[in-house]
């Protein structure tokens, strides 16, 4: 494994830890049109043909790690 590949793998692992399975599931859902995070930590999803609905919360530390 070359240096760039190892760095990419570590970055991806770090991002997966920060996102967590629920957010990864939202992002991998082909029907997801939008995912939004409000300043109060509420996480919202809009699916194709649907309205935005609250699907959970994300704490500020994890949000900053993702950014």
Secondary structure, DSSP 4 states (H G I P E B T S, - for coil): --HHHHHHHHHHHHHHHHHHHHHHHHHH-TTEEEEEE-TTSEEEEEETTS--EEEEE--HHHHHHH-
